[in-house]
Amino acid sequence: MTSPQIAPVSDELPPDSQIGPYRVVRVLGKGGMGVVYEAVHATIQRRVAIKVLRSELASDPERAARFVNEARAVNLVEHPGVVQVADIGQQSDGAPYIVMEFLRGETLSSRLKRHGGPLPWPDVVRYAQQILDVLRAAHQQNIVHRDPKQIYKLPMSHRYT
């Protein structure tokens, strides 16, 4: 068995890299602020999603603070449509990361492809209602997020039908 690789955060981490006590399995997605990985806790084998702030953004104290505040804000909203944050940490280069529950399910883009076009209106209305319900719960906690898709579990997760 080889030892885990530790790569700089600005690069996409290869499988078997370490983020804290977690072993990277694969990239789940990339965005302007960071990269989200599927990972497994080395000791207890819990599967998680980890969002890592890009190192070039981590050097900006305001952006790094906003990233950590995202984890705090998410935990203030108690709603089944909001992803649970379990932990936060910091990479060796100073870039923060957020450890979240791993959601199994289908992405909206894959559902659209599988469906072969636009979704039926009843589905669209149901998803919109779920999103609005999450935003209502966030607003009740005085949280207005710049990018609501980051705090909302897409309707294709295991908790929604």
C-alpha distance (Angstrom), angle and dihedral (degrees) to the residues before:
residue distance angle dihedral
M1 . . .
T2 3.81 . .
S3 3.77 123.5 .
P4 3.84 117.6 -105.5
Q5 3.79 118.4 -91.2
I6 3.78 119.2 -125.2
A7 3.78 112.4 -152.3
P8 3.80 131.3 -179.1
V9 3.80 113.3 -90.8
S10 3.80 93.3 -123.8
D11 3.80 88.1 67.1
E12 3.76 122.1 66.6
L13 3.77 105.3 -99.5
P14 3.79 114.6 -121.3
P15 3.81 122.1 -131.8
D16 3.81 113.5 -75.6
S17 3.83 93.0 29.5
Q18 3.79 116.0 134.2
I19 3.80 128.1 -117.4
G20 3.79 104.1 -179.1
P21 3.81 106.2 -55.3
Y22 3.81 92.1 -19.2
R23 3.81 129.1 100.0
V24 3.81 114.3 -142.5
V25 3.81 114.5 -122.7
R26 3.82 101.5 177.1
V27 3.80 145.9 -37.2
L28 3.80 112.9 -85.2
G29 3.79 97.8 -177.0
K30 3.78 147.3 -26.7
G31 3.76 131.4 -138.0
G32 3.76 142.3 165.6
M33 3.81 93.4 -81.8
G34 3.78 101.6 39.8
V35 3.76 153.2 -47.2
V36 3.81 127.0 -75.3
Y37 3.79 118.6 -145.5
E38 3.76 135.5 -170.5
A39 3.80 106.0 -129.1
V40 3.79 141.4 169.0
H41 3.80 127.1 -137.4
A42 3.80 106.5 -115.1
T43 3.81 96.0 -136.1
I44 3.79 108.2 31.2
Q45 3.82 96.9 27.9
R46 3.83 93.4 -131.9
R47 3.80 111.6 162.2
V48 3.83 113.3 -132.5
A49 3.78 142.4 164.9
I50 3.80 115.6 -120.5
K51 3.78 123.4 -162.2
V52 3.82 112.2 -158.5
L53 3.80 121.0 -165.3
R54 3.80 112.5 -128.0
S55 3.81 109.1 -102.1
E56 3.80 93.1 -126.7
L57 3.83 88.0 59.4
A58 3.81 94.1 41.9
S59 3.81 89.5 66.8
D60 3.83 88.0 65.2
P61 3.83 105.5 81.3
E62 3.82 92.2 -155.3
R63 3.81 93.6 54.1
A64 3.79 92.9 43.3
A65 3.82 89.9 51.1
R66 3.82 90.9 48.3
F67 3.81 89.3 51.9
V68 3.82 92.5 52.5
N69 3.81 90.9 43.8
E70 3.81 87.5 57.6
A71 3.81 89.1 63.4
R72 3.80 91.3 49.2
A73 3.79 93.3 47.4
V74 3.79 93.7 49.5
N75 3.79 90.7 54.8
L76 3.80 91.5 53.3
V77 3.79 91.3 62.0
E78 3.78 111.7 76.1
H79 3.78 104.8 -163.7
P80 3.82 133.0 125.2
G81 3.81 89.1 -125.4
V82 3.81 94.2 59.7
V83 3.78 119.4 86.4
Q84 3.80 113.6 -118.8
V85 3.79 118.2 -120.5
A86 3.81 112.8 -147.3
D87 3.79 102.7 178.7
I88 3.79 147.8 -13.9
G89 3.77 129.2 -143.7
Q90 3.76 144.6 161.4
Q91 3.80 131.0 -111.0
S92 3.81 120.4 -131.3
D93 3.83 89.7 -99.9
G94 3.82 90.4 55.9
A95 3.80 97.5 -102.8
P96 3.81 111.5 139.8
Y97 3.79 123.9 -132.8
I98 3.80 134.6 -162.8
V99 3.82 121.7 -143.8
M100 3.81 112.6 -148.3
E101 3.76 138.0 173.6
F102 3.79 113.3 -82.1
L103 3.79 112.3 -120.3
R104 3.75 121.2 -151.5
G105 3.73 116.8 -153.6
E106 3.73 146.2 80.0
T107 3.78 124.4 -53.1
L108 3.76 119.5 -125.9
S109 3.81 90.9 -115.7
S110 3.81 92.5 53.7
R111 3.80 90.6 46.9
L112 3.80 89.9 52.4
K113 3.80 90.9 49.6
R114 3.80 91.9 47.1
H115 3.79 90.7 48.5
G116 3.80 90.5 49.5
G117 3.78 96.9 -131.5
P118 3.79 141.7 -6.6
L119 3.78 117.2 -3.3
P120 3.80 120.1 -111.5
W121 3.80 113.2 -87.2
P122 3.82 94.3 -114.9
D123 3.84 88.9 58.9
V124 3.81 92.4 46.7
V125 3.81 91.2 49.9
R126 3.83 91.9 47.9
Y127 3.83 91.8 50.5
A128 3.81 91.7 46.7
Q129 3.82 90.2 51.1
Q130 3.81 90.5 51.1
I131 3.80 91.9 49.6
L132 3.81 91.8 48.0
D133 3.81 90.3 49.3
V134 3.82 90.3 54.5
L135 3.81 91.2 47.3
R136 3.82 89.2 50.2
A137 3.81 90.3 53.1
A138 3.82 90.6 48.3
H139 3.79 92.7 47.8
Q140 3.81 90.3 50.4
Q141 3.82 85.6 62.1
N142 3.84 90.0 48.3
I143 3.79 90.8 -109.3
V144 3.78 118.6 143.1
H145 3.79 109.3 178.5
R146 3.80 123.0 -156.5
D147 3.80 91.4 -140.7
P148 3.83 113.5 27.2
K149 3.81 93.4 -172.2
Q150 3.80 87.5 70.8
I151 3.80 94.1 63.5
Y152 3.79 99.0 34.6
K153 3.77 123.9 84.0
L154 3.75 104.6 -134.7
P155 3.80 112.9 -114.7
M156 3.80 90.3 -109.6
S157 3.81 91.4 72.3
H158 3.77 120.3 109.7
R159 3.82 92.5 -97.9
Y160 3.78 95.7 64.6
T161 3.73 132.3 58.6
